[in-house]
Structures are given as C-alpha cells and as structure tokens.
Amino acid sequence: MSIMIDKSKCIGCGKCHIVCPGSLIKIGDDKKAFIKYPKDCWGCTSCIKECPVYAIGFYLGADIGGRGGLVHIESDADILRWIINHSDGKITEIDINRKESNQY
C-alpha cells in the first residue's frame, strides 16, 4: 500500500508530515511533501484526509481489489467525498456526511 503525492498541487503546509503515524512523509528542500519509503506506508489515509489541496492520493493495488486505481478525498463543508479513479478510466464518488458518520 502506498500514497502518491502530486508535487504540482502540494503547497507545503506540512499537515501530512505531522499526521503520518509512520513518520514516512518528509518535507523537501523545495518545501514540498514526499514519501521517503512508499513500500512502508501503512495505508491509514490520515495524510489524504488532512491535505487541504487534495495533492495526495492512495494507490489501490490489486491486493486490495483496486487493480491500480487511485483514490483521493475532497471536502465540501460536512461532506467528505472519496473519489476513486479506476485504472480503466471510470470514476466513482462516495459521499460521507461527517455529522452522521460513526453514529452507533
């Protein structure tokens, strides 16, 4: 499992670096985030949820049924939108209402 960071979108805020539980995301001399050891990524998606400019995507490998797709998250007020770009070009969106999630 791993993430992909689009340096052209990264604004160097460092939020991903702060929340990464494995301390894998670093900030380079260019003030842009990068993942030093992608194979060591736990796949927790903490960084994806924190990125304010949607510069981080999570690679959906075949081992988890993703067949090479990439997912990223966009936020719109109380809605957290998971956008999956499948390897065949198809796009799937899953909307989650933050106020209603995790209610038991």
Secondary structure as GFF3:
##gff-version 3
##sequence-region A 1 104
A	DSSP	beta_strand	2	5	.	.	.	ID=ss1
A	DSSP	alpha_helix	15	19	.	.	.	ID=ss2
A	DSSP	beta_strand	25	27	.	.	.	ID=ss3
A	DSSP	beta_strand	33	35	.	.	.	ID=ss4
A	DSSP	three_ten_helix	38	40	.	.	.	ID=ss5
A	DSSP	alpha_helix	46	50	.	.	.	ID=ss6
A	DSSP	beta_strand	56	60	.	.	.	ID=ss7
A	DSSP	three_ten_helix	62	64	.	.	.	ID=ss8
A	DSSP	beta_strand	69	76	.	.	.	ID=ss9
A	DSSP	beta_strand	79	85	.	.	.	ID=ss10
A	DSSP	beta_strand	91	97	.	.	.	ID=ss11
###
